[in-house]
Amino acid sequence: MRVKIKSLFLVAGMLALGVTSSFAQSPEVAGALKALEGDRLGSAREAIEKAATSSPSAENQFYLGYYYLRLASAEDEGSPKIAEYLDKAKAAFDKGVADDAKGKFPLNKVGQAGVLLGQGKLPEATALIDQALADTKSRDEDVLWRAAEMYTLFTKKGQANDPGKAVTYIDQIAALKKHKERPEYQIVKGDAYLIKNEGGPAISAFEEALRLQTDPQMAAMANTRMGRVWKRGKNYANTQTSFNDAIKADEKFAPVYWEFAELWLFAGNYKNAAENLDKYIQYSEESPDVTLRYVKFAFLAQQYQKVVDALTKIEGKVNDPDLPRIKGWSLTELGQYQEGANNLENLLKSNPKKVYPDDYRYLGIDYRELKQDSLAIMNFEKAAALGDTVFNNYEEIGKLQQSNKKYLDAANSFGKSIEWKNARPDRKPTYADYYRQSLAYYYHVSTAKDSTVIPQAVALFARTGQMADSTVKANSTLTDEQKGALNQIVAKTPLWQARLHRGLSDRAAALPYYEQFISVADTTENKKELSEAYYYEAIYQISVLKDNAKGKEYVQKMLEVDPENAEANRLMNALTAASKPKTPAAKPKTGAKKS
């Protein structure tokens, strides 16, 4: 992500051992380093590389190596560019040491130690720094300062640091008989305390840097650093105050906008995050490296169109394996499903060993929207198999299977969805999950006439009703509409259980459930369902028990809730006609001729 702000300013006329230091850099290099602090990476690289080429001194080689060392320290954990930048830094420092046969510029040796720290080689780095300190008798401000800084640059897995030694070296500078107080020293000291997670001393060091500063950018840097400390301590009011103070000191100091954007992103305020992100781009520099970091951040801020637009500017200019991935994901989020699918398919073919669950998940979404359900299911299954802990792929698979009338498969997938949620500390299944699985089983029973899963389905419907009832009782914030919907699920639980048994040869199996439903149903809300229950009862009485009178009672109840019900009226007419006594045939009159 964004280049971390580390102490960087060098000033002409530096003092060491009580005399003018020989390490004062040219105005061009000083300007380049200042640009680096402001995340204007293109200008910084151009000036430093030009100085190292036109005047390949040991000093300029140090600044060239330092530039790449800073880039390496800013990369995300696991980024392949870390090794690339460390190699470039090492090449510059090695050349600086080779060009300094008399050892008059020990900072390159300190730089070599910085490379080793970036590689996680703490003992080897310490040996080099100790050697550079011995060569200068630990009385050179610049060597002590840069050694301290090296110990604070790298904080990620596989890297090494030593914040305790960093603080010691800065304190040693203050103990020298002749030294200059510089805010840069306090910046390093504050960084060291932040690594040690000691917020109070870190704030004190940055406040001292603020007191010593004579430059607006340094004031902005110190305030931005303080904001970081407050943010780590979750004191977000002070975080905003410090960031705002940084902007007041230097409104063009780009890093503070990046920090602000991250703060708003954490708070879920994507609008403010995007606004600060745009200001970061405005005041930094739209080099490929900066744009690359912008792309990654914009994706996190859900600014997908900005991601795609920015990617077009750096395609072919940077080598980052995540860019095709981010582009494919963003295209999917933008609804450009065919382009997203094409991009992700190419990504998976080009780098099949480095695959994330999201690659398959987004590809599944693309194919789902393109109505290619079999490909969608296949990719959702791959995402699930890779252990996707963010997205419930099983639920998506179940929905697609259900839409394709593969109800038993859908029920099994919804069951896996429930298991997935149960395994997550932040997601637990609700009544809706069990209801979805219950319905899938019901549709399977209805279409496949498979009675073997009826016990499972009945139990799931029962659990659904219980969970819906518990939700109503435990949640006082539900609206009347929400309560009504949940109460309907509770009331209809026995109705679904009855329907599951309706197709069995044992016609009596459904009766207890229908009777239970009748006892709890609302005559206003459930007219249609009550008609169904009464009709089943009526037919059972008439057809199985041969009790037309009892059957007629249930038909009458049907008509009470639904007077216009055509089937109820037909059945009532038939029962009424059947119940009338038959009229006997008339006797022939006396004397009448027989026919």
C-alpha positions as CSV (number, residue, x, y, z in Angstrom):
1,M,0.0,0.0,0.0
2,R,1.0,3.6,0.5
3,V,4.7,4.3,1.2
4,K,5.0,4.6,5.0
5,I,6.2,7.9,6.2
6,K,9.6,7.4,7.8
7,S,12.0,10.1,8.8
8,L,13.9,11.2,5.8
9,F,15.0,14.9,5.8
10,L,18.7,15.6,5.6
11,V,19.8,19.2,6.1
12,A,22.9,20.8,4.8
13,G,25.5,21.6,7.4
14,M,25.0,18.4,9.4
15,L,27.3,18.1,12.5
16,A,29.2,15.0,13.4
17,L,32.0,14.7,16.0
18,G,31.6,18.4,16.5
19,V,32.6,19.3,12.9
20,T,30.7,19.8,9.7
21,S,29.5,16.4,8.3
22,S,30.8,15.3,4.9
23,F,27.4,13.7,4.3
24,A,25.4,16.8,3.3
25,Q,23.5,16.0,0.1
26,S,22.9,18.2,-2.9
27,P,19.7,20.4,-3.1
28,E,18.4,18.0,-5.8
29,V,18.7,15.0,-3.6
30,A,17.2,16.9,-0.6
31,G,14.3,17.8,-2.8
32,A,13.9,14.2,-4.0
33,L,13.9,12.9,-0.5
34,K,11.2,15.5,0.5
35,A,9.2,14.3,-2.5
36,L,9.5,10.8,-1.3
37,E,8.1,11.8,2.1
38,G,5.1,13.3,0.3
39,D,4.5,10.2,-1.8
40,R,5.6,11.9,-5.0
41,L,7.4,8.8,-6.0
42,G,8.0,9.6,-9.7
43,S,9.8,12.8,-9.0
44,A,11.8,11.3,-6.2
45,R,12.9,8.3,-8.3
46,E,13.8,10.5,-11.3
47,A,15.9,12.9,-9.3
48,I,17.7,10.2,-7.3
49,E,18.4,8.0,-10.3
50,K,19.7,11.0,-12.2
51,A,22.0,12.0,-9.4
52,A,23.3,8.4,-9.1
53,T,23.9,8.2,-12.8
54,S,25.5,11.6,-13.4
55,S,27.5,11.5,-10.2
56,P,27.9,7.9,-9.1
57,S,29.3,8.7,-5.7
58,A,29.0,6.6,-2.6
59,E,26.6,9.2,-1.2
60,N,24.3,9.1,-4.2
61,Q,24.3,5.3,-4.2
62,F,23.1,5.4,-0.6
63,Y,20.2,7.6,-1.5
64,L,19.3,5.4,-4.5
65,G,19.4,2.3,-2.3
66,Y,17.5,4.1,0.4
67,Y,14.7,5.0,-2.1
68,Y,14.2,1.3,-2.9
69,L,14.5,0.3,0.7
70,R,11.6,2.6,1.5
71,L,9.5,1.1,-1.3
72,A,10.2,-2.4,0.0
73,S,9.1,-1.4,3.5
74,A,5.8,0.0,2.2
75,E,4.7,-3.1,0.3
76,D,2.0,-5.4,1.5
77,E,3.0,-8.6,3.3
78,G,3.8,-11.3,0.8
79,S,4.1,-8.9,-2.2
80,P,6.7,-10.2,-4.8
81,K,7.8,-6.6,-5.2
82,I,9.5,-6.6,-1.8
83,A,12.2,-8.9,-3.0
84,E,12.5,-6.9,-6.2
85,Y,13.0,-3.6,-4.3
86,L,15.4,-5.2,-1.8
87,D,17.5,-6.5,-4.7
88,K,17.7,-3.0,-6.2
89,A,18.5,-1.5,-2.9
90,K,21.3,-4.0,-2.2
91,A,22.8,-3.4,-5.7
92,A,23.0,0.4,-4.9
93,F,24.4,-0.1,-1.4
94,D,27.0,-2.7,-2.6
95,K,28.1,-0.3,-5.3
96,G,28.4,2.5,-2.8
97,V,30.6,0.3,-0.5
98,A,32.8,-0.7,-3.5
99,D,33.2,2.9,-4.6
100,D,34.2,3.9,-1.1
101,A,37.5,2.2,-0.8
102,K,38.6,4.4,2.1
103,G,35.4,3.8,4.1
104,K,34.6,7.5,4.4
105,F,30.9,7.0,3.8
106,P,29.7,4.2,6.2
107,L,26.0,4.8,5.5
108,N,26.0,2.3,2.7
109,K,27.0,-0.3,5.2
110,V,24.0,0.7,7.3
111,G,21.9,0.5,4.1
112,Q,23.2,-3.1,3.6
113,A,22.0,-3.9,7.1
114,G,18.6,-2.5,6.2
115,V,18.3,-4.9,3.3
116,L,19.1,-7.8,5.7
117,L,16.4,-6.6,8.0
118,G,14.0,-6.6,5.1
119,Q,14.9,-10.2,4.6
120,G,14.4,-11.1,8.2
121,K,18.1,-11.6,9.0
122,L,18.5,-9.7,12.2
123,P,21.8,-11.1,13.5
124,E,23.6,-10.4,10.2
125,A,22.1,-6.9,10.1
126,T,23.1,-6.2,13.7
127,A,26.7,-7.2,12.9
128,L,26.9,-4.7,10.0
129,I,25.4,-1.9,12.0
130,D,27.7,-2.6,15.0
131,Q,30.6,-2.5,12.6
132,A,29.5,0.9,11.1
133,L,29.1,2.3,14.7
134,A,32.5,1.0,15.7
135,D,34.1,2.6,12.6
136,T,32.6,6.0,13.7
137,K,33.0,5.3,17.4
138,S,29.3,5.8,17.9
139,R,29.8,9.5,17.6
140,D,28.4,10.2,14.2
141,E,24.8,11.5,14.2
142,D,24.0,10.4,10.7
143,V,25.1,6.8,11.3
144,L,23.3,6.6,14.6
145,W,20.1,8.1,13.1
146,R,20.1,5.9,10.0
147,A,20.9,2.8,12.0
148,A,18.0,3.6,14.3
149,E,15.7,4.2,11.3
150,M,16.7,0.8,9.7
151,Y,15.6,-0.9,12.9
152,T,12.1,0.6,12.5
153,L,11.5,0.2,8.7
154,F,10.3,-3.4,8.5
155,T,7.4,-4.8,10.6
156,K,5.8,-7.5,8.6
157,K,6.0,-11.3,8.8
158,G,9.4,-12.5,7.6
159,Q,11.0,-9.2,8.3
160,A,13.0,-8.0,11.3
161,N,13.3,-4.9,13.5
162,D,14.7,-3.8,16.9
163,P,12.8,-0.8,18.2
164,G,14.6,-0.9,21.5
165,K,18.0,-0.3,19.8
166,A,16.4,2.4,17.7
167,V,15.4,4.3,20.8
168,T,18.9,3.8,22.3
169,Y,20.6,5.2,19.2
170,I,18.4,8.3,19.1
171,D,19.2,8.8,22.8
172,Q,22.9,8.4,22.1
173,I,22.7,11.3,19.7
174,A,21.2,13.5,22.4
175,A,24.0,12.5,24.7
176,L,26.8,13.7,22.3
177,K,28.6,16.8,23.4
178,K,28.0,18.5,20.1
179,H,24.8,17.5,18.3
180,K,21.9,19.2,16.5
181,E,18.3,18.7,17.5
182,R,16.3,17.6,14.5
183,P,12.7,16.6,14.3
184,E,13.7,13.7,12.1
185,Y,15.3,12.0,15.1
186,Q,12.1,12.3,17.1
187,I,10.1,10.9,14.2
188,V,12.3,7.7,14.2
189,K,12.0,7.5,18.0
190,G,8.2,7.8,17.8
191,D,8.1,5.1,15.2
192,A,10.1,2.8,17.4
193,Y,7.8,3.3,20.4
194,L,4.8,2.6,18.1
195,I,6.3,-0.7,17.1
196,K,6.7,-1.4,20.8
197,N,3.0,-0.5,21.2
198,E,3.9,2.3,23.7
199,G,1.5,5.0,22.7
200,G,2.3,7.6,25.3
201,P,6.1,7.8,24.6
202,A,5.3,7.7,20.8
203,I,3.0,10.7,21.2
204,S,5.7,12.6,23.2
205,A,8.3,12.0,20.6
206,F,6.0,13.2,17.8
207,E,5.1,16.2,19.8
208,E,8.8,17.0,20.2
209,A,9.2,16.6,16.5
210,L,6.4,19.1,16.0
211,R,8.1,21.5,18.4
212,L,11.4,21.3,16.6
213,Q,10.1,21.5,13.1
214,T,10.7,24.6,10.9
215,D,8.9,23.2,7.8
216,P,5.2,22.8,7.1
217,Q,5.7,19.3,5.6
218,M,7.5,18.2,8.8
219,A,4.6,19.6,10.8
220,A,2.1,17.6,8.7
221,M,4.2,14.5,9.0
222,A,4.4,14.7,12.8
223,N,0.6,15.3,13.1
224,T,-0.1,12.4,10.8
225,R,2.1,10.2,12.9
226,M,0.2,11.2,16.0
227,G,-3.0,10.4,14.3
228,R,-1.7,6.9,13.6
229,V,-1.0,6.4,17.3
230,W,-4.5,7.6,18.3
231,K,-6.0,5.3,15.6
232,R,-4.2,2.3,17.0
233,G,-5.5,3.2,20.5
234,K,-9.1,3.5,19.0
235,N,-9.3,7.1,20.0
236,Y,-10.9,8.2,16.8
237,A,-11.8,11.7,17.9
238,N,-8.1,12.5,18.5
239,T,-7.2,10.7,15.3
240,Q,-9.4,13.0,13.3
241,T,-8.0,16.1,15.1
242,S,-4.4,15.1,14.4
243,F,-5.2,14.4,10.7
244,N,-7.0,17.7,10.4
245,D,-4.0,19.5,12.0
246,A,-1.7,17.9,9.5
247,I,-3.9,19.2,6.6
248,K,-3.9,22.7,8.2
249,A,-0.1,22.6,8.4
250,D,0.3,21.4,4.8
251,E,-2.8,20.7,2.7
252,K,-0.7,19.2,0.0
253,F,0.8,16.5,2.2
254,A,-0.6,13.5,0.4
255,P,0.0,10.8,3.0
256,V,-2.5,12.3,5.5
257,Y,-5.3,11.9,3.0
258,W,-4.4,8.2,2.6
259,E,-4.5,7.8,6.4
260,F,-7.8,9.6,6.5
261,A,-9.2,7.4,3.7
262,E,-8.2,4.3,5.6
263,L,-9.9,5.7,8.7
264,W,-13.2,6.3,6.9
265,L,-12.9,2.9,5.2
266,F,-12.6,1.2,8.6
267,A,-15.7,3.2,9.7
268,G,-17.6,2.0,6.6
269,N,-18.0,5.5,5.3
270,Y,-17.0,4.8,1.7
271,K,-18.0,8.3,0.4
272,N,-15.5,10.1,2.7
273,A,-13.0,7.4,2.0
274,A,-13.3,8.0,-1.7
275,E,-13.0,11.8,-1.3
276,N,-9.8,11.5,0.6
277,L,-8.5,8.9,-1.8
278,D,-9.0,11.3,-4.6
279,K,-7.2,14.1,-2.7
280,Y,-4.3,11.6,-2.1
281,I,-4.0,11.1,-5.9
282,Q,-4.2,14.9,-6.5
283,Y,-1.4,15.7,-4.1
284,S,0.9,12.7,-4.5
285,E,1.9,11.8,-8.0
286,E,0.3,9.6,-10.6
287,S,3.2,7.3,-11.1
288,P,2.6,3.7,-11.9
289,D,3.6,2.7,-8.3
290,V,1.2,5.2,-6.8
291,T,-1.6,4.3,-9.1
292,L,-1.0,0.7,-8.2
293,R,-1.6,1.4,-4.5
294,Y,-4.6,3.6,-5.4
295,V,-6.1,0.7,-7.3
296,K,-5.9,-1.6,-4.4
297,F,-7.3,1.0,-2.0
298,A,-10.1,2.0,-4.4
299,F,-11.1,-1.6,-4.6
300,L,-11.4,-1.8,-0.8
301,A,-13.4,1.4,-0.8
302,Q,-15.7,-0.2,-3.4
303,Q,-14.9,2.4,-6.0
304,Y,-15.0,-0.2,-8.8
305,Q,-15.3,2.1,-11.8
306,K,-12.3,4.1,-10.5
307,V,-10.4,0.8,-10.2
308,V,-11.1,-0.1,-13.8
309,D,-10.3,3.4,-15.0
310,A,-7.0,3.5,-13.1
311,L,-5.9,0.1,-14.3
312,T,-6.1,1.2,-17.9
313,K,-3.3,3.7,-17.1
314,I,-0.8,1.2,-15.8
315,E,-1.5,-1.9,-17.8
316,G,1.9,-3.1,-19.1
317,K,3.7,-0.6,-16.9
318,V,3.8,-2.5,-13.6
319,N,4.2,-6.2,-12.9
320,D,1.8,-7.2,-10.2
321,P,0.0,-10.6,-10.3
322,D,-3.0,-9.2,-8.4
323,L,-4.0,-6.7,-11.1
324,P,-5.9,-9.0,-13.4
325,R,-7.6,-10.4,-10.3
326,I,-8.6,-7.0,-9.1
327,K,-9.8,-6.1,-12.6
328,G,-11.9,-9.2,-12.9
329,W,-13.5,-8.7,-9.5
330,S,-14.2,-5.1,-10.2
331,L,-15.8,-5.8,-13.6
332,T,-18.1,-8.3,-11.8
333,E,-19.1,-5.8,-9.2
334,L,-19.9,-3.3,-12.0
335,G,-22.2,-5.8,-13.6
336,Q,-19.9,-6.4,-16.6
337,Y,-20.2,-10.1,-16.2
338,Q,-18.9,-11.4,-19.6
339,E,-15.8,-9.2,-19.4
340,G,-15.3,-10.2,-15.8
341,A,-15.6,-13.9,-16.6
342,N,-13.1,-13.6,-19.5
343,N,-10.6,-11.7,-17.3
344,L,-10.8,-14.3,-14.5
345,E,-10.7,-17.3,-16.8
346,N,-7.5,-15.9,-18.3
347,L,-6.1,-15.2,-14.8
348,L,-6.8,-18.8,-13.7
349,K,-5.2,-20.2,-16.8
350,S,-2.1,-18.1,-16.5
351,N,-1.4,-18.7,-12.8
352,P,-3.3,-21.8,-11.7
353,K,-1.1,-22.3,-8.6
354,K,-2.0,-19.0,-7.0
355,V,-5.8,-19.0,-6.7
356,Y,-8.0,-17.4,-4.1
357,P,-11.6,-18.5,-3.2
358,D,-12.8,-15.1,-4.4
359,D,-11.5,-15.9,-7.9
360,Y,-13.9,-18.8,-8.2
361,R,-16.6,-17.0,-6.3
362,Y,-16.6,-14.0,-8.6
363,L,-16.5,-16.3,-11.6
364,G,-19.5,-18.1,-10.2
365,I,-21.4,-14.8,-10.0
366,D,-20.5,-14.0,-13.6
367,Y,-21.8,-17.3,-14.9
368,R,-24.9,-17.1,-12.6
369,E,-25.8,-13.8,-14.1
370,L,-25.0,-15.0,-17.6
371,K,-27.5,-17.9,-17.0
372,Q,-24.8,-20.5,-17.3
373,D,-25.9,-22.3,-14.1
374,S,-23.7,-25.4,-14.4
375,L,-20.6,-23.3,-14.7
376,A,-21.8,-21.1,-11.9
377,I,-22.3,-24.1,-9.6
378,M,-18.9,-25.6,-10.5
379,N,-17.1,-22.4,-9.6
380,F,-19.0,-21.8,-6.4
381,E,-18.1,-25.4,-5.4
382,K,-14.4,-24.7,-6.1
383,A,-14.6,-21.5,-4.0
384,A,-16.2,-23.5,-1.1
385,A,-13.6,-26.2,-1.4
386,L,-10.8,-23.7,-1.0
387,G,-12.3,-22.7,2.4
388,D,-14.0,-19.4,1.6
389,T,-14.8,-17.9,5.0
390,V,-16.4,-14.8,3.8
391,F,-19.0,-15.8,1.2
392,N,-21.5,-18.5,1.6
393,N,-21.1,-20.4,-1.7
394,Y,-23.3,-23.3,-0.6
395,E,-26.3,-21.0,-0.3
396,E,-25.7,-19.8,-3.9
397,I,-25.3,-23.4,-5.1
398,G,-28.6,-24.4,-3.4
399,K,-30.5,-21.5,-5.0
400,L,-29.3,-22.4,-8.4
401,Q,-30.2,-26.1,-7.9
402,Q,-33.6,-25.2,-6.7
403,S,-34.3,-22.9,-9.7
404,N,-33.3,-25.9,-11.8
405,K,-35.8,-28.1,-9.9
406,K,-33.0,-30.3,-8.4
407,Y,-34.7,-30.1,-5.1
408,L,-32.8,-32.9,-3.2
409,D,-29.5,-31.4,-4.3
410,A,-30.7,-28.0,-3.2
411,A,-31.7,-29.4,0.2
412,N,-28.3,-30.9,0.7
413,S,-26.6,-27.7,-0.3
414,F,-28.7,-25.6,2.1
415,G,-27.7,-28.1,4.8
416,K,-24.0,-27.4,4.0
417,S,-24.8,-23.7,4.1
418,I,-26.2,-24.2,7.7
419,E,-23.0,-26.1,8.6
420,W,-20.9,-23.3,7.1
421,K,-22.6,-20.7,9.2
422,N,-22.4,-22.8,12.4
423,A,-18.6,-23.0,11.9
424,R,-18.3,-19.2,11.7
425,P,-18.1,-17.2,14.9
426,D,-19.8,-14.2,13.3
427,R,-22.5,-16.0,11.4
428,K,-25.1,-18.3,12.8
429,P,-28.1,-19.9,10.9
430,T,-31.5,-18.3,11.4
431,Y,-35.0,-19.6,10.9
432,A,-34.8,-18.5,7.2
433,D,-31.9,-21.0,6.6
434,Y,-33.9,-23.9,8.0
435,Y,-37.1,-22.7,6.2
436,R,-35.2,-22.7,2.9
437,Q,-33.9,-26.3,3.4
438,S,-37.4,-27.4,4.6
439,L,-39.1,-26.1,1.4
440,A,-36.4,-27.8,-0.8
441,Y,-37.2,-31.1,0.8
442,Y,-41.0,-30.5,0.4
443,Y,-40.6,-29.8,-3.3
444,H,-38.5,-32.9,-3.6
445,V,-41.2,-35.0,-1.9
446,S,-43.9,-33.5,-4.0
447,T,-42.2,-34.0,-7.3
448,A,-40.2,-37.2,-6.8
449,K,-42.8,-38.8,-4.5
450,D,-39.9,-39.7,-2.3
451,S,-41.2,-40.4,1.2
452,T,-37.9,-41.3,2.7
453,V,-36.9,-37.7,3.5
454,I,-40.3,-36.8,5.1
455,P,-39.0,-37.3,8.7
456,Q,-36.1,-34.9,8.0
457,A,-38.4,-32.4,6.4
458,V,-40.9,-32.5,9.3
459,A,-38.1,-32.0,11.8
460,L,-36.7,-29.1,9.9
461,F,-40.1,-27.4,9.6
462,A,-40.5,-27.8,13.4
463,R,-37.2,-26.2,14.0
464,T,-38.0,-23.4,11.6
465,G,-41.2,-22.6,13.6
466,Q,-39.4,-22.8,16.9
467,M,-36.7,-20.4,15.8
468,A,-39.2,-18.0,14.3
469,D,-41.2,-18.0,17.5
470,S,-38.0,-17.4,19.6
471,T,-37.0,-14.5,17.3
472,V,-40.3,-12.8,17.9
473,K,-40.1,-13.2,21.6
474,A,-36.4,-12.2,21.9
475,N,-36.3,-9.2,19.6
476,S,-38.2,-6.2,20.9
477,T,-37.1,-4.0,17.9
478,L,-39.2,-5.9,15.3
479,T,-41.8,-3.9,13.5
480,D,-45.4,-5.1,13.4
481,E,-45.0,-6.2,9.9
482,Q,-41.9,-8.3,10.7
483,K,-43.7,-9.8,13.7
484,G,-46.6,-10.7,11.5
485,A,-44.4,-12.4,8.9
486,L,-42.7,-14.5,11.6
487,N,-45.9,-15.4,13.3
488,Q,-47.2,-16.7,10.0
489,I,-44.2,-18.9,9.7
490,V,-45.0,-20.3,13.2
491,A,-48.6,-20.8,12.3
492,K,-48.0,-22.5,9.0
493,T,-45.4,-25.0,10.3
494,P,-48.0,-27.7,10.9
495,L,-49.5,-26.9,7.5
496,W,-46.3,-27.7,5.7
497,Q,-45.9,-30.9,7.8
498,A,-49.4,-31.9,6.8
499,R,-48.6,-31.3,3.1
500,L,-45.6,-33.6,3.4
501,H,-47.8,-36.5,4.5
502,R,-50.7,-35.7,2.1
503,G,-49.4,-38.0,-0.6
504,L,-48.9,-41.1,1.6
505,S,-51.1,-44.1,1.2
506,D,-52.0,-43.7,4.9
507,R,-54.4,-40.8,4.4
508,A,-54.7,-40.3,8.2
509,A,-51.0,-39.4,8.6
510,A,-51.7,-35.8,7.5
511,L,-54.7,-35.3,9.8
512,P,-53.0,-34.4,13.1
513,Y,-51.0,-31.7,11.4
514,Y,-54.0,-30.2,9.6
515,E,-55.9,-30.2,12.9
516,Q,-53.0,-28.4,14.6
517,F,-52.9,-25.8,11.9
518,I,-56.7,-25.3,12.1
519,S,-56.3,-24.7,15.9
520,V,-53.8,-21.8,15.4
521,A,-54.6,-20.3,12.0
522,D,-56.0,-16.8,11.6
523,T,-59.3,-16.9,9.7
524,T,-58.5,-13.5,8.1
525,E,-54.8,-14.2,7.2
526,N,-55.2,-17.8,6.3
527,K,-58.4,-18.2,4.4
528,K,-56.9,-20.1,1.5
529,E,-54.8,-22.4,3.8
530,L,-57.8,-23.1,6.1
531,S,-59.9,-24.0,3.0
532,E,-57.2,-26.5,2.2
533,A,-57.2,-28.0,5.7
534,Y,-61.0,-28.3,5.9
535,Y,-61.2,-29.8,2.4
536,Y,-58.7,-32.5,3.3
537,E,-60.7,-33.3,6.5
538,A,-63.9,-33.3,4.5
539,I,-62.6,-35.7,1.9
540,Y,-61.1,-38.0,4.5
541,Q,-64.5,-38.2,6.3
542,I,-66.4,-38.8,3.1
543,S,-64.0,-41.1,1.2
544,V,-62.3,-43.0,4.0
545,L,-64.6,-43.0,7.0
546,K,-67.8,-42.9,4.8
547,D,-69.2,-40.2,7.1
548,N,-70.9,-37.7,4.9
549,A,-72.5,-35.8,7.8
550,K,-69.1,-35.1,9.3
551,G,-67.7,-34.3,5.9
552,K,-70.4,-31.8,5.4
553,E,-69.5,-30.1,8.6
554,Y,-66.0,-29.5,7.3
555,V,-67.3,-28.3,4.0
556,Q,-69.5,-25.8,5.8
557,K,-66.4,-24.5,7.6
558,M,-64.8,-24.1,4.2
559,L,-67.6,-21.9,3.1
560,E,-67.5,-19.9,6.3
561,V,-64.0,-18.7,5.6
562,D,-64.4,-18.7,1.8
563,P,-68.0,-18.4,0.6
564,E,-67.1,-18.2,-3.0
565,N,-65.0,-21.3,-3.1
566,A,-66.2,-23.2,-6.1
567,E,-65.1,-26.6,-5.0
568,A,-66.7,-26.2,-1.6
569,N,-70.0,-25.1,-3.2
570,R,-69.9,-28.1,-5.6
571,L,-69.2,-30.5,-2.8
572,M,-71.9,-29.0,-0.6
573,N,-74.4,-29.3,-3.3
574,A,-73.5,-32.9,-3.9
575,L,-73.7,-33.8,-0.2
576,T,-77.0,-32.0,0.2
577,A,-78.5,-33.9,-2.8
578,A,-77.2,-37.2,-1.5
579,S,-78.7,-36.6,1.9
580,K,-82.3,-36.1,0.6
581,P,-84.6,-39.2,0.9
582,K,-85.4,-40.7,-2.4
583,T,-89.1,-40.3,-3.6
584,P,-90.8,-43.7,-4.0
585,A,-92.3,-44.6,-7.3
586,A,-96.1,-43.9,-7.7
587,K,-98.5,-46.9,-7.4
588,P,-100.6,-47.6,-10.5
589,K,-104.3,-46.7,-10.2
590,T,-106.9,-49.5,-9.8
591,G,-108.0,-50.8,-13.1
592,A,-105.3,-49.2,-15.0
593,K,-103.7,-51.2,-17.7
594,K,-100.3,-52.6,-17.0
595,S,-97.7,-51.4,-19.3
